[in-house]
Amino acid sequence: MEADISSQAVGLASSADFSILNLFIRADIIVKSVIIILIASSIFSWAIIIEKYRLFKKINKSSEEFENKFWKSRSAENFYNTLPDKIDDPMANVFKDTMQVIVKSRSKSNLSNKLESMLQVSIEKQMNTIEKSYTFLATVGSTAPFIGLFGTVWGIMNSFQSIAISRNTSLAIVAPGIAEALFATALGLLAAIPAVVAYNKFSSDSKKYFQKLESFSKRFTSII
């Protein structure tokens, strides 16, 4: 009898397919939902990571070029007149928005306060655009491990139910459920780790770029 059970367990273990696709197909609706959520979160996180990487690479280069051209120009107003209507660089947009206020302002008595206010508003507007989707990265980084853990707990519960129903403590009975559970945990970490690293990296890049905008605004205000 024991030999039959042992041979049956070996047969089940050898025939079991533990490929990623088969683990997903065998999982119940709850574990499947967890897996889908984590995969979708990971894909969207990587899309944001790639987009932000390209963005910072682009604006760091364009802002440096803009500053070089600006400080070499004869006057701020002449340089403003040469700018195109649409500009992708945040620093150039800060300058353009501020110059529009200067050109349209008839009263020069309170110009300094208007400049400082306009510069702060414009910088905040540009930084909000740059930091868009940071909240999603932070949310994935903090919640994905717990979502994966929920899938793990649910999968292990299913494994214990299989033991109770079959009245067989063989590893072949519980192995599929445990494999599904561990797969959910792995996906949770796979989604969370890149999101956390990217969030910290891009937050640091944002602070550096904000300081660059602040420095430019102070120097610009002083010459005006």
N, CA, C and O of each residue as an XYZ file, in Angstrom:
896
protein
N       0.837     -1.206      0.000
C       0.000      0.000      0.000
C       0.870      1.252      0.000
O       0.658      2.176     -0.786
N       1.841      1.263      0.889
C       2.747      2.405      0.967
C       3.526      2.553     -0.334
O       3.792      3.666     -0.790
N       3.889      1.414     -0.927
C       4.635      1.453     -2.190
C       3.783      2.038     -3.295
O       4.274      2.778     -4.147
N       2.471      1.694     -3.278
C       1.571      2.233     -4.301
C       1.427      3.734     -4.167
O       1.472      4.457     -5.162
N       1.251      4.215     -2.928
C       1.122      5.658     -2.686
C       2.393      6.389     -3.101
O       2.349      7.457     -3.712
N       3.546      5.771     -2.745
C       4.821      6.386     -3.094
C       5.003      6.475     -4.597
O       5.431      7.502     -5.122
N       4.668      5.366     -5.301
C       4.818      5.378     -6.757
C       3.850      6.344     -7.411
O       4.170      6.960     -8.428
N       2.636      6.479     -6.814
C       1.651      7.432     -7.337
C       2.138      8.864     -7.168
O       1.977      9.687     -8.069
N       2.732      9.164     -6.018
C       3.256     10.510     -5.754
C       4.384     10.847     -6.706
O       4.478     11.966     -7.212
N       5.254      9.845     -6.947
C       6.356     10.076     -7.876
C       5.827     10.338     -9.268
O       6.330     11.197     -9.991
N       4.780      9.568     -9.641
C       4.187      9.758    -10.955
C       3.569     11.131    -11.111
O       3.718     11.763    -12.156
N       2.873     11.602    -10.080
C       2.269     12.935    -10.116
C       3.332     14.013    -10.198
O       3.189     14.968    -10.960
N       4.399     13.871     -9.420
C       5.465     14.867     -9.405
C       6.165     14.941    -10.740
O       6.505     16.024    -11.217
N       6.385     13.754    -11.359
C       7.108     13.756    -12.621
C       6.265     14.298    -13.757
O       6.784     14.907    -14.693
N       4.913     14.068    -13.669
C       4.037     14.530    -14.748
C       3.632     15.989    -14.591
O       3.127     16.595    -15.536
N       3.847     16.558    -13.415
C       3.443     17.938    -13.173
C       4.298     18.897    -13.999
O       5.519     18.766    -14.083
N       3.621     19.850    -14.596
C       4.313     20.859    -15.395
C       4.369     22.146    -14.590
O       3.333     22.748    -14.309
N       5.579     22.577    -14.214
C       5.728     23.771    -13.386
C       6.199     24.975    -14.204
O       6.841     25.881    -13.673
N       5.878     24.978    -15.489
C       6.204     26.144    -16.307
C       5.351     27.336    -15.869
O       4.291     27.168    -15.267
N       5.825     28.523    -16.177
C       5.126     29.737    -15.750
C       3.706     29.775    -16.306
O       2.762     30.119    -15.595
N       3.559     29.418    -17.587
C       2.236     29.437    -18.214
C       1.296     28.444    -17.551
O       0.130     28.752    -17.305
N       1.808     27.246    -17.260
C       0.957     26.222    -16.644
C       0.607     26.586    -15.206
O      -0.493     26.290    -14.739
N       1.537     27.227    -14.503
C       1.224     27.690    -13.145
C       0.075     28.688    -13.164
O      -0.799     28.661    -12.297
N       0.084     29.567    -14.160
C      -0.994     30.551    -14.284
C      -2.317     29.873    -14.634
O      -3.358     30.215    -14.071
N      -2.280     28.914    -15.561
C      -3.513     28.243    -15.992
C      -4.123     27.437    -14.842
O      -5.343     27.407    -14.678
N      -3.269     26.785    -14.048
C      -3.768     25.944    -12.942
C      -4.304     26.768    -11.787
O      -5.127     26.272    -11.018
N      -3.866     28.006    -11.640
C      -4.242     28.829    -10.487
C      -5.731     29.146    -10.507
O      -6.356     29.172    -11.567
N      -6.294     29.386     -9.323
C      -7.698     29.765     -9.261
C      -7.856     31.248     -9.594
O      -6.867     31.933     -9.856
N      -9.080     31.740     -9.585
C      -9.377     33.094    -10.059
C      -8.699     34.166     -9.205
O      -8.303     35.208     -9.728
N      -8.560     33.927     -7.903
C      -7.939     34.918     -7.017
C      -6.451     35.056     -7.327
O      -5.943     36.166     -7.488
N      -5.758     33.921     -7.408
C      -4.324     33.950     -7.696
C      -4.073     34.486     -9.105
O      -3.115     35.226     -9.331
N      -4.941     34.108    -10.053
C      -4.821     34.640    -11.411
C      -4.957     36.153    -11.423
O      -4.209     36.844    -12.114
N      -5.919     36.668    -10.653
C      -6.112     38.117    -10.575
C      -4.886     38.809    -10.006
O      -4.480     39.864    -10.493
N      -4.293     38.214     -8.970
C      -3.075     38.770     -8.375
C      -1.940     38.788     -9.392
O      -1.217     39.777     -9.510
N      -1.790     37.690    -10.124
C      -0.721     37.599    -11.123
C      -0.910     38.639    -12.224
O       0.049     39.293    -12.632
N      -2.140     38.794    -12.705
C      -2.430     39.767    -13.768
C      -2.151     41.186    -13.292
O      -1.558     41.980    -14.023
N      -2.577     41.512    -12.066
C      -2.352     42.849    -11.509
C      -0.858     43.151    -11.408
O      -0.411     44.242    -11.761
N      -0.094     42.176    -10.923
C       1.343     42.388    -10.739
C       2.073     42.510    -12.074
O       2.967     43.344    -12.221
N       1.693     41.675    -13.054
C       2.332     41.765    -14.371
C       2.012     43.108    -15.030
O       2.895     43.751    -15.597
N       0.740     43.532    -14.954
C       0.346     44.816    -15.536
C       1.069     45.977    -14.848
O       1.505     46.920    -15.508
N       1.194     45.905    -13.518
C       1.891     46.960    -12.775
C       3.359     47.016    -13.157
O       3.928     48.099    -13.296
N       3.978     45.845    -13.328
C       5.380     45.803    -13.707
C       5.601     46.385    -15.100
O       6.545     47.145    -15.313
N       4.730     46.031    -16.049
C       4.857     46.549    -17.420
C       4.699     48.066    -17.438
O       5.482     48.768    -18.077
N       3.679     48.571    -16.731
C       3.444     50.007    -16.701
C       4.581     50.740    -16.000
O       4.956     51.843    -16.398
N       5.130     50.118    -14.946
C       6.261     50.719    -14.234
C       7.470     50.853    -15.159
O       8.132     51.891    -15.176
N       7.753     49.807    -15.922
C       8.894     49.858    -16.844
C       8.663     50.883    -17.949
O       9.609     51.518    -18.414
N       7.416     51.046    -18.370
C       7.110     52.072    -19.370
C       7.405     53.468    -18.815
O       7.959     54.316    -19.515
N       7.030     53.700    -17.549
C       7.317     54.980    -16.899
C       8.820     55.167    -16.725
O       9.344     56.256    -16.958
N       9.512     54.109    -16.316
C      10.967     54.182    -16.101
C      11.679     54.580    -17.386
O      12.541     55.459    -17.375
N      11.324     53.940    -18.483
C      11.960     54.252    -19.771
C      11.636     55.681    -20.196
O      12.504     56.405    -20.681
N      10.374     56.080    -20.009
C       9.962     57.433    -20.407
C      10.680     58.502    -19.592
O      11.118     59.511    -20.145
N      10.806     58.289    -18.277
C      11.472     59.271    -17.419
C      12.977     59.313    -17.682
O      13.593     60.377    -17.624
N      13.553     58.171    -17.967
C      14.982     58.143    -18.284
C      15.262     58.986    -19.529
O      16.205     59.777    -19.554
N      14.447     58.810    -20.544
C      14.604     59.594    -21.773
C      14.328     61.071    -21.520
O      14.995     61.937    -22.084
N      13.342     61.357    -20.671
C      12.988     62.744    -20.378
C      14.140     63.484    -19.724
O      14.495     64.579    -20.161
N      14.736     62.904    -18.674
C      15.826     63.578    -17.970
C      17.059     63.717    -18.854
O      17.767     64.723    -18.796
N      17.306     62.711    -19.665
C      18.432     62.801    -20.589
C      18.220     63.944    -21.570
O      19.161     64.655    -21.922
N      16.981     64.115    -22.006
C      16.658     65.155    -22.978
C      16.711     66.551    -22.355
O      17.348     67.447    -22.909
N      16.048     66.748    -21.206
C      15.946     68.097    -20.633
C      17.276     68.565    -20.039
O      17.558     69.763    -20.039
N      18.087     67.650    -19.538
C      19.400     68.072    -19.039
C      20.253     68.640    -20.174
O      20.965     69.629    -20.002
N      20.166     67.998    -21.321
C      20.919     68.471    -22.483
C      20.340     69.773    -23.030
O      21.081     70.717    -23.305
N      19.007     69.825    -23.191
C      18.369     71.014    -23.763
C      18.476     72.227    -22.844
O      18.624     73.352    -23.320
N      18.402     72.010    -21.537
C      18.523     73.131    -20.588
C      19.935     73.701    -20.585
O      20.124     74.913    -20.476
N      20.913     72.830    -20.704
C      22.307     73.296    -20.774
C      22.529     74.135    -22.034
O      23.185     75.176    -21.988
N      21.983     73.678    -23.148
C      22.094     74.432    -24.401
C      21.359     75.768    -24.306
O      21.843     76.788    -24.797
N      20.179     75.752    -23.667
C      19.409     76.985    -23.512
C      20.165     78.007    -22.673
O      20.234     79.183    -23.030
N      20.734     77.553    -21.549
C      21.478     78.476    -20.685
C      22.668     79.090    -21.414
O      22.925     80.288    -21.293
N      23.382     78.279    -22.159
C      24.538     78.799    -22.909
C      24.116     79.874    -23.903
O      24.771     80.909    -24.021
N      23.024     79.627    -24.612
C      22.532     80.610    -25.579
C      22.007     81.864    -24.876
O      22.197     82.979    -25.361
N      21.349     81.675    -23.735
C      20.757     82.804    -23.024
C      21.832     83.768    -22.510
O      21.723     84.980    -22.699
N      22.856     83.235    -21.868
C      23.884     84.101    -21.287
C      24.792     84.716    -22.339
O      25.516     85.670    -22.054
N      24.761     84.181    -23.548
C      25.530     84.775    -24.640
C      24.732     85.822    -25.419
O      25.293     86.556    -26.233
N      23.424     85.889    -25.166
C      22.574     86.836    -25.895
C      22.799     88.265    -25.397
O      23.261     88.474    -24.275
N      22.469     89.241    -26.237
C      22.677     90.647    -25.888
C      21.707     91.122    -24.813
O      22.093     91.836    -23.888
N      20.445     90.718    -24.944
C      19.445     91.103    -23.949
C      18.393     90.015    -23.842
O      18.212     89.210    -24.755
N      17.695     90.005    -22.700
C      16.668     88.991    -22.475
C      15.509     89.152    -23.452
O      14.945     88.168    -23.930
N      15.160     90.397    -23.742
C      14.023     90.640    -24.633
C      14.331     90.207    -26.068
O      13.484     89.612    -26.734
N      15.532     90.503    -26.536
C      15.920     90.060    -27.883
C      15.943     88.527    -27.974
O      15.504     87.945    -28.966
N      16.454     87.901    -26.936
C      16.499     86.447    -26.925
C      15.087     85.870    -26.879
O      14.805     84.855    -27.516
N      14.205     86.517    -26.128
C      12.804     86.078    -26.038
C      12.125     86.154    -27.403
O      11.343     85.269    -27.750
N      12.405     87.168    -28.157
C      11.790     87.340    -29.481
C      12.251     86.281    -30.493
O      11.564     86.021    -31.481
N      13.400     85.683    -30.243
C      13.918     84.676    -31.176
C      13.427     83.260    -30.865
O      13.656     82.333    -31.643
N      12.753     83.100    -29.725
C      12.304     81.767    -29.328
C      11.109     81.327    -30.173
O      10.270     82.155    -30.528
N      11.020     80.039    -30.500
C       9.853     79.520    -31.229
C       8.610     79.484    -30.339
O       8.704     79.620    -29.119
N       7.467     79.302    -30.953
C       6.210     79.298    -30.200
C       6.109     78.095    -29.254
O       5.637     78.222    -28.124
N       6.553     76.942    -29.723
C       6.468     75.736    -28.904
C       7.877     75.280    -28.504
O       8.752     75.085    -29.347
N       8.063     75.117    -27.197
C       9.358     74.706    -26.654
C       9.140     73.527    -25.710
O       8.222     73.540    -24.889
N       9.989     72.508    -25.833
C       9.868     71.321    -24.969
C      10.712     71.418    -23.710
O      10.519     70.644    -22.772
N      11.648     72.365    -23.680
C      12.541     72.455    -22.528
C      11.866     73.190    -21.374
O      11.344     74.284    -21.587
N      11.855     72.629    -20.144
C      11.214     73.281    -18.999
C      11.834     74.629    -18.641
O      11.110     75.569    -18.315
N      13.159     74.739    -18.695
C      13.808     76.004    -18.354
C      13.441     77.095    -19.355
O      13.208     78.243    -18.977
N      13.393     76.732    -20.622
C      12.999     77.699    -21.646
C      11.552     78.136    -21.452
O      11.221     79.299    -21.684
N      10.696     77.223    -21.031
C       9.298     77.569    -20.774
C       9.151     78.486    -19.566
O       8.302     79.378    -19.561
N       9.978     78.269    -18.536
C       9.977     79.167    -17.372
C      10.364     80.582    -17.801
O       9.729     81.560    -17.407
N      11.404     80.671    -18.602
C      11.858     81.967    -19.106
C      10.785     82.620    -19.971
O      10.525     83.816    -19.841
N      10.167     81.846    -20.847
C       9.173     82.381    -21.763
C       7.943     82.892    -21.008
O       7.447     83.981    -21.298
N       7.456     82.120    -20.055
C       6.288     82.539    -19.268
C       6.572     83.820    -18.495
O       5.715     84.698    -18.393
N       7.778     83.917    -17.955
C       8.149     85.101    -17.180
C       8.290     86.327    -18.078
O       7.851     87.417    -17.709
N       8.888     86.164    -19.234
C       9.057     87.284    -20.160
C       7.718     87.790    -20.674
O       7.575     88.983    -20.945
N       6.746     86.916    -20.810
C       5.416     87.352    -21.226
C       4.804     88.301    -20.204
O       4.128     89.266    -20.561
N       5.051     88.014    -18.927
C       4.559     88.900    -17.863
C       5.275     90.246    -17.920
O       4.653     91.295    -17.751
N       6.592     90.211    -18.159
C       7.368     91.453    -18.219
C       6.929     92.316    -19.392
O       6.752     93.526    -19.249
N       6.756     91.697    -20.539
C       6.376     92.445    -21.740
C       4.992     93.058    -21.593
O       4.767     94.194    -22.009
N       4.065     92.310    -21.002
C       2.688     92.793    -20.870
C       2.499     93.740    -19.692
O       1.504     94.463    -19.628
N       3.446     93.741    -18.761
C       3.302     94.584    -17.568
C       3.636     96.035    -17.901
O       4.721     96.341    -18.394
N       2.688     96.914    -17.623
C       2.900     98.344    -17.868
C       3.543     99.013    -16.657
O       4.333     99.947    -16.796
N       3.196     98.527    -15.478
C       3.746     99.103    -14.254
C       5.055     98.419    -13.899
O       5.085     97.206    -13.691
N       6.131     99.180    -13.829
C       7.445     98.638    -13.492
C       7.751     98.742    -11.993
O       8.775     98.248    -11.522
N       6.842     99.397    -11.253
C       7.115     99.627     -9.834
C       7.089     98.329     -9.033
O       7.906     98.135     -8.132
N       6.157     97.446     -9.359
C       6.018     96.203     -8.600
C       6.483     95.002     -9.420
O       6.019     93.882     -9.205
N       7.384     95.232    -10.343
C       7.802     94.191    -11.274
C       8.577     93.072    -10.577
O       8.449     91.904    -10.944
N       9.373     93.427     -9.580
C      10.194     92.429     -8.893
C       9.336     91.370     -8.209
O       9.619     90.175     -8.299
N       8.292     91.817     -7.527
C       7.397     90.863     -6.850
C       6.649     89.995     -7.857
O       6.449     88.801     -7.637
N       6.244     90.606     -8.953
C       5.550     89.849     -9.994
C       6.465     88.781    -10.590
O       6.042     87.655    -10.852
N       7.733     89.160    -10.798
C       8.698     88.222    -11.364
C       8.894     87.011    -10.453
O       8.840     85.867    -10.902
N       9.117     87.277     -9.191
C       9.350     86.186     -8.246
C       8.144     85.262     -8.165
O       8.283     84.040     -8.130
N       6.955     85.865     -8.136
C       5.728     85.064     -8.068
C       5.547     84.233     -9.335
O       5.213     83.050     -9.278
N       5.774     84.879    -10.477
C       5.593     84.182    -11.751
C       6.621     83.066    -11.925
O       6.293     81.994    -12.432
N       7.848     83.312    -11.510
C       8.884     82.297    -11.617
C       8.560     81.076    -10.766
O       8.743     79.942    -11.208
N       8.084     81.302     -9.561
C       7.735     80.186     -8.682
C       6.582     79.361     -9.243
O       6.598     78.131     -9.203
N       5.574     80.071     -9.769
C       4.425     79.379    -10.354
C       4.850     78.576    -11.579
O       4.429     77.434    -11.761
N       5.678     79.178    -12.405
C       6.121     78.513    -13.628
C       7.010     77.311    -13.321
O       6.885     76.265    -13.958
N       7.910     77.459    -12.344
C       8.777     76.338    -11.954
C       7.943     75.189    -11.396
O       8.181     74.025    -11.717
N       6.971     75.524    -10.563
C       6.104     74.494     -9.992
C       5.322     73.762    -11.086
O       5.141     72.546    -11.027
N       4.867     74.512    -12.072
C       4.130     73.918    -13.188
C       5.013     72.934    -13.966
O       4.571     71.836    -14.304
N       6.243     73.325    -14.245
C       7.155     72.454    -14.987
C       7.537     71.217    -14.180
O       7.640     70.122    -14.732
N       7.747     71.387    -12.877
C       8.117     70.248    -12.035
C       6.962     69.264    -11.880
O       7.181     68.057    -11.782
N       5.738     69.774    -11.858
C       4.573     68.879    -11.795
C       4.498     67.996    -13.034
O       4.133     66.823    -12.958
N       4.847     68.579    -14.170
C       4.864     67.806    -15.410
C       5.966     66.754    -15.385
O       5.762     65.613    -15.797
N       7.141     67.158    -14.894
C       8.283     66.228    -14.832
C       8.004     65.081    -13.862
O       8.337     63.931    -14.146
N       7.400     65.390    -12.733
C       7.182     64.393    -11.683
C       5.885     63.610    -11.848
O       5.491     62.864    -10.952
N       5.226     63.774    -12.982
C       4.003     63.022    -13.242
C       4.309     61.519    -13.260
O       5.323     61.100    -13.818
N       3.446     60.723    -12.660
C       3.550     59.253    -12.571
C       4.492     58.785    -11.472
O       4.657     57.578    -11.291
N       5.117     59.700    -10.731
C       5.946     59.277     -9.598
C       5.105     58.549     -8.554
O       5.574     57.601     -7.925
N       3.867     58.993     -8.372
C       2.990     58.382     -7.372
C       2.738     56.915     -7.690
O       2.670     56.075     -6.793
N       2.601     56.617     -8.985
C       2.365     55.221     -9.373
C       3.567     54.359     -9.025
O       3.408     53.256     -8.502
N       4.773     54.853     -9.311
C       5.982     54.093     -8.972
C       6.066     53.852     -7.469
O       6.402     52.753     -7.027
N       5.761     54.882     -6.691
C       5.816     54.743     -5.234
C       4.764     53.748     -4.750
O       5.024     52.955     -3.844
N       3.582     53.790     -5.350
C       2.510     52.874     -4.956
C       2.864     51.430     -5.277
O       2.657     50.538     -4.454
N       3.400     51.197     -6.475
C       3.802     49.836     -6.856
C       4.918     49.338     -5.941
O       4.897     48.191     -5.494
N       5.890     50.202     -5.668
C       7.004     49.816     -4.816
C       6.590     49.435     -3.409
O       7.206     48.568     -2.789
N       5.541     50.082     -2.896
C       5.125     49.830     -1.511
C       4.049     48.749     -1.385
O       3.947     48.098     -0.345
N       3.250     48.554     -2.428
C       2.118     47.618     -2.312
C       2.322     46.288     -3.031
O       1.719     45.287     -2.643
N       3.163     46.252     -4.078
C       3.326     45.016     -4.855
C       3.766     43.816     -4.002
O       3.236     42.722     -4.196
N       4.720     43.979     -3.059
C       5.087     42.809     -2.238
C       3.916     42.269     -1.416
O       3.798     41.061     -1.212
N       3.056     43.167     -0.947
C       1.920     42.728     -0.139
C       0.850     42.071     -1.005
O       0.190     41.126     -0.573
N       0.678     42.575     -2.237
C      -0.252     41.921     -3.161
C       0.247     40.516     -3.491
O      -0.528     39.560     -3.518
N       1.563     40.406     -3.743
C       2.143     39.085     -3.980
C       2.013     38.175     -2.768
O       1.774     36.976     -2.907
N       2.172     38.752     -1.575
C       2.039     37.958     -0.347
C       0.613     37.449     -0.171
O       0.392     36.333      0.299
N      -0.355     38.288     -0.556
C      -1.755     37.853     -0.498
C      -1.969     36.650     -1.407
O      -2.632     35.687     -1.022
N      -1.405     36.704     -2.625
C      -1.505     35.561     -3.528
C      -0.828     34.328     -2.960
O      -1.303     33.208     -3.147
N       0.286     34.536     -2.263
C       1.004     33.424     -1.637
C       0.159     32.754     -0.554
O       0.032     31.530     -0.515
N      -0.408     33.569      0.311
C      -1.246     33.033      1.395
C      -2.444     32.284      0.825
O      -2.797     31.206      1.301
N      -3.067     32.865     -0.200
C      -4.227     32.217     -0.807
C      -3.836     30.879     -1.449
O      -4.567     29.896     -1.330
N      -2.692     30.843     -2.122
C      -2.239     29.604     -2.745
C      -1.931     28.522     -1.724
O      -2.244     27.351     -1.942
N      -1.317     28.909     -0.610
C      -1.010     27.937      0.445
C      -2.295     27.413      1.086
O      -2.390     26.234      1.427
N      -3.286     28.300      1.247
C      -4.583     27.855      1.770
C      -5.204     26.800      0.851
O      -5.758     25.803      1.315
N      -5.101     27.038     -0.456
C      -5.625     26.055     -1.403
C      -4.883     24.726     -1.292
O      -5.479     23.657     -1.430
N      -3.580     24.805     -1.042
C      -2.782     23.580     -0.894
C      -3.239     22.771      0.322
O      -3.350     21.547      0.251
N      -3.501     23.454      1.433
C      -3.981     22.752      2.620
C      -5.375     22.176      2.406
O      -5.700     21.110      2.930
N      -6.191     22.877      1.640
C      -7.510     22.333      1.317
C      -7.389     21.070      0.471
O      -8.159     20.125      0.640
N      -6.414     21.061     -0.444
C      -6.186     19.863     -1.260
C      -5.777     18.680     -0.393
O      -6.198     17.549     -0.635
N      -4.948     18.949      0.627
C      -4.545     17.886      1.553
C      -5.757     17.350      2.305
O      -5.910     16.141      2.479
N      -6.625     18.275      2.753
C      -7.798     17.856      3.518
C      -8.765     17.053      2.668
O      -9.346     16.074      3.136
N      -8.939     17.463      1.421
C      -9.880     16.760      0.544
C      -9.353     15.388      0.153
O     -10.075     14.393      0.218
N      -8.074     15.342     -0.256
C      -7.501     14.075     -0.719
C      -7.049     13.168      0.416
O      -6.861     11.967      0.223
N      -6.875     13.755      1.614
C      -6.380     13.006      2.773
C      -5.038     12.349      2.458
O      -4.743     11.230      2.878
N      -4.254     13.087      1.711
C      -2.941     12.592      1.311
C      -1.925     13.705      1.547
O      -2.061     14.799      0.998
N      -0.926     13.435      2.347
C       0.075     14.446      2.694
C       1.271     14.424      1.762
O       2.304     15.020      2.068
N       1.148     13.747      0.629
C       2.250     13.674     -0.319
C       2.576     15.060     -0.878
O       1.691     15.890     -1.084
N       3.861     15.285     -1.115
C       4.312     16.558     -1.664
C       3.721     16.811     -3.051
O       3.528     17.961     -3.446
N       3.434     15.738     -3.789
C       2.877     15.890     -5.135
C       1.504     16.541     -5.102
O       1.097     17.168     -6.080
N       0.784     16.404     -3.995
C      -0.548     17.002     -3.882
C      -0.462     18.505     -3.663
O      -1.228     19.271     -4.250
N       0.470     18.923     -2.819
C       0.544     20.343     -2.450
C       1.532     21.137     -3.297
O       1.533     22.368     -3.259
N       2.368     20.446     -4.056
C       3.412     21.136     -4.821
C       2.861     22.169     -5.807
O       3.388     23.281     -5.861
N       1.819     21.850     -6.593
C       1.311     22.855     -7.534
C       0.822     24.127     -6.852
O       1.122     25.231     -7.305
N       0.066     23.975     -5.759
C      -0.442     25.151     -5.042
C       0.666     25.987     -4.440
O       0.615     27.217     -4.476
N       1.673     25.322     -3.883
C       2.810     26.049     -3.307
C       3.600     26.755     -4.398
O       4.058     27.881     -4.207
N       3.760     26.097     -5.542
C       4.475     26.717     -6.665
C       3.750     27.976     -7.149
O       4.382     28.992     -7.438
N       2.414     27.900     -7.234
C       1.628     29.082     -7.616
C       1.805     30.196     -6.594
O       1.940     31.368     -6.946
N       1.802     29.806     -5.322
C       1.945     30.803     -4.255
C       3.298     31.509     -4.329
O       3.374     32.735     -4.238
N       4.351     30.736     -4.494
C       5.693     31.320     -4.587
C       5.855     32.152     -5.852
O       6.597     33.134     -5.861
N       5.168     31.765     -6.913
C       5.198     32.528     -8.162
C       4.606     33.920     -7.946
O       5.121     34.906     -8.473
N       3.532     33.997     -7.176
C       2.917     35.293     -6.872
C       3.872     36.165     -6.056
O       3.967     37.371     -6.288
N       4.572     35.562     -5.111
C       5.552     36.317     -4.321
C       6.672     36.850     -5.197
O       7.078     38.004     -5.066
N       7.171     36.000     -6.095
C       8.254     36.417     -6.994
C       7.820     37.570     -7.883
O       8.590     38.503     -8.107
N       6.593     37.517     -8.392
C       6.086     38.600     -9.233
C       5.945     39.897     -8.449
O       6.203     40.980     -8.974
N       5.533     39.780     -7.179
C       5.426     40.972     -6.332
C       6.758     41.667     -6.161
O       6.844     42.891     -6.254
N       7.799     40.886     -5.911
C       9.145     41.455     -5.779
C       9.662     41.979     -7.112
O      10.331     43.010     -7.169
N       9.344     41.259     -8.182
C       9.774     41.670     -9.519
C       9.183     43.016     -9.911
O       9.829     43.805    -10.601
N       7.963     43.278     -9.475
C       7.321     44.565     -9.765
C       7.805     45.657     -8.824
O       7.963     46.806     -9.238
N       8.042     45.312     -7.562
C       8.343     46.321     -6.543
C       9.771     46.853     -6.611
O       9.989     48.060     -6.501
N      10.740     45.967     -6.791
C      12.145     46.374     -6.708
C      12.510     47.427     -7.759
O      13.071     48.460     -7.392
N      12.218     47.214     -9.055
C      12.544     48.258    -10.038
C      11.793     49.561     -9.785
O      12.332     50.644    -10.015
N      10.539     49.461     -9.307
C       9.748     50.666     -9.048
C      10.368     51.506     -7.933
O      10.435     52.731     -8.035
N      10.821     50.842     -6.870
C      11.432     51.560     -5.746
C      12.753     52.210     -6.167
O      13.008     53.378     -5.874
N      13.582     51.430     -6.858
C      14.876     51.966     -7.313
C      14.669     53.151     -8.259
O      15.347     54.172     -8.143
N      13.733     53.008     -9.188
C      13.469     54.082    -10.149
C      12.905     55.313     -9.459
O      13.284     56.437     -9.789
N      12.004     55.113     -8.504
C      11.413     56.254     -7.784
C      12.484     57.050     -7.047
O      12.499     58.279     -7.107
N      13.371     56.356     -6.356
C      14.444     57.039     -5.628
C      15.392     57.769     -6.581
O      15.831     58.884     -6.302
N      15.697     57.131     -7.694
C      16.616     57.719     -8.662
C      16.019     58.959     -9.313
O      16.679     59.994     -9.408
N      14.774     58.857     -9.759
C      14.134     59.976    -10.443
C      13.784     61.106     -9.469
O      13.764     62.273     -9.859
N      13.510     60.769     -8.216
C      13.278     61.813     -7.209
C      14.544     62.635     -7.001
O      14.489     63.858     -6.873
N      15.691     61.946     -6.970
C      16.965     62.650     -6.849
C      17.232     63.520     -8.074
O      17.694     64.654     -7.947
N      16.942     62.988     -9.258
C      17.123     63.768    -10.488
C      16.216     64.988    -10.512
O      16.612     66.050    -10.990
N      15.003     64.840    -10.000
C      14.056     65.956     -9.955
C      14.546     67.067     -9.037
O      14.429     68.249     -9.361
N      15.092     66.682     -7.896
C      15.621     67.678     -6.954
C      16.782     68.458     -7.578
O      16.884     69.674     -7.419
N      17.654     67.738     -8.290
C      18.783     68.401     -8.948
C      18.290     69.365    -10.027
O      18.801     70.478    -10.155
N      17.302     68.936    -10.796
C      16.788     69.802    -11.855
C      16.032     70.995    -11.275
O      16.092     72.098    -11.817
N      15.321     70.767    -10.172
C      14.632     71.869     -9.493
C      15.638     72.918     -9.020
O      15.404     74.119     -9.159
N      16.751     72.458     -8.464
C      17.796     73.386     -8.029
C      18.373     74.159     -9.216
O      18.715     75.336     -9.096
N      18.476     73.487    -10.352
C      18.959     74.155    -11.562
C      17.999     75.255    -12.004
O      18.432     76.340    -12.391
N      16.692     74.977    -11.948
C      15.688     75.983    -12.297
C      15.695     77.143    -11.299
O      15.565     78.305    -11.684
N      15.846     76.817    -10.026
C      15.898     77.864     -8.986
C      17.112     78.762     -9.191
O      17.015     79.983     -9.065
N      18.246     78.160     -9.503
C      19.460     78.941     -9.736
C      19.302     79.861    -10.942
O      19.702     81.024    -10.901
N      18.722     79.340    -12.002
C      18.505     80.158    -13.195
C      17.541     81.303    -12.902
O      17.761     82.432    -13.341
N      16.476     81.014    -12.163
C      15.474     82.043    -11.873
C      16.060     83.179    -11.039
O      15.729     84.344    -11.260
N      16.932     82.847    -10.080
C      17.554     83.884     -9.254
C      18.491     84.756    -10.074
O      18.499     85.977     -9.923
N      19.279     84.133    -10.941
C      20.189     84.907    -11.787
C      19.414     85.748    -12.800
O      19.797     86.876    -13.110
N      18.338     85.192    -13.301
C      17.502     85.916    -14.259
C      16.836     87.134    -13.600
O      16.780     88.217    -14.183
N      16.335     86.934    -12.378
C      15.699     88.027    -11.641
C      16.705     89.140    -11.361
O      16.362     90.320    -11.434
N      17.933     88.773    -11.045
C      18.949     89.771    -10.712
C      19.287     90.657    -11.911
O      19.506     91.856    -11.740
N      19.332     90.097    -13.108
C      19.682     90.928    -14.265
C      18.487     91.765    -14.736
O      18.665     92.811    -15.360
N      17.271     91.300    -14.434
C      16.100     92.080    -14.797
C      15.972     93.287    -13.869
O      15.040     94.079    -14.010
